[in-house]
Amino acid sequence: MTKISFGDFIRLMSDDIRKNKSSIEVSFYLEDCSKYTDCWLGRQLNKETGEILYWYGLISDGSGAYDYKNLEEMISAKIFDGKSLEEIWDFVILNSINATDVEEMLELFLNRRVDSINDLKFHDFKGG
């Protein structure tokens, strides 16, 4: 169970999944919150259309499932009781990334070159 900076999260979610033939699946929960205890989010390639899909799975019964076309839409969506992921980031605790230890996977993702990070102009990631 690990907290990471929002900047590192953006870098993780900006990995070139086409080039690296991968997907990203993050298990998380919100600290001191009984509603969001077993949540998931990710990024994957739709093999039929070739488009990248960003998604949340917030409630195990499937009622909290959301899909987005880009990262900005995903992190800005006010789906956490009227707040966005960006707004509640200080309460996000990661359980795993791709079913593996957070620190181990984060090191892997952040140490390889992420081509698309320079295209993200909607945030200033100080300290990330």
N, C-alpha and C positions, 0 to 999 in steps of 0.2 A: 504494500500500500504506500503509494508515493505521490507527492505533489511535484509538479513541474511548472516551469514558467509558461506563461501564455505564448511567448515568443517561440519556445521550444515546441510547444504543441502545434503552432502554425507551421514550423519547419517540418515536423513529423508528418502533418497532413498534406504537405506540399511535395512529398516524395514522388518521383516520377514512376508511378506504378506501371505505366506502359513499358518503359525502358527496363525496369527492374523485374517485370513479370510478377508483381506482387499485389497484395491488397493490404489494407490496414484495418484492424479491428481492435478497438480499445474498450476494455471493461472498466467501469468507474462507478462511483457513488458520490453523493453529496454529504459532506461532513455535517453531523448534527441534524439530519433531515430524515424523517421516517418514510417519506413518500418516494424518494429517489435512492433506493438502496442497492439495486442491481440493474445498472444501466449499461448500454452499449452505444458506441458510435463508430463510424467507419467511412472508408473510402474504397470503392471497388470499380473495376472496369466492367461495363455491360458488354459481354462478349458478342451479343447480337448486333448492337448499334455502335459499339466502339466508344461510347460516351462514358465519362467518369461520373459516378453517382456517389453523393455524400448522404449519409443516413444516420438516424438515431433510432434506437429501440429503448424506450424509457421504462416501460412497464411490461412485465413478463407475459401478460395475457395478450399482448400485441396491440392494445389500444393506444399506446404511445409510440407508434411507428411513424417516422417522418422521412421524406426523401427530398434532396436538394440538388440543384444543377451545379452549384459551385460552393466553395468554402465560405465566401463572404455571406451568402444567404444562410448557410448552416449556422455559423457562429452568431449571426444577428437575429435569428428567429427567436421570438419570445415565447418559448414553449415550456419553460420552467416556471410555472405559476406567474406568467407575465414578464419574465425576465429572460434575457439571452444567455447563452453559454459564456460569452465574454463578460457579462455583468456578474455572473455567479462563479467565475473561474477560481476565486480564492477559496471556495468551498469544495472544489473538485479533487477527489482522491482517486488515483489510478490504481486498479488492481493488476492489470496486465495489458500488454500490447502484443497482439497476435498470439495470445495464450502463453506468453513468455514473460519473464521478469522485466519490469518496466525499465530499470537502469540498463540492463543488457541490450534490450531492443532499441532504446533511445540512443545509446552509443552507436549502434549499427546504423541507424537512420541518419543521425546527425553528422556522422563522420564521412558519409558518402556525399558527393556533390549533388545538390538539389537545384536543378536548372530553373524550376519555376518560381523559386522564392523571390527572385528579383522582379517578378511580375506582380507581386502583391504590394499594392501601393495604399491600401486602405488602413494601415496601422503603422505606428512607429514603435518598434519592439525594443525599447530601452531596457537594458538589464536582462534581456532574454537570451 
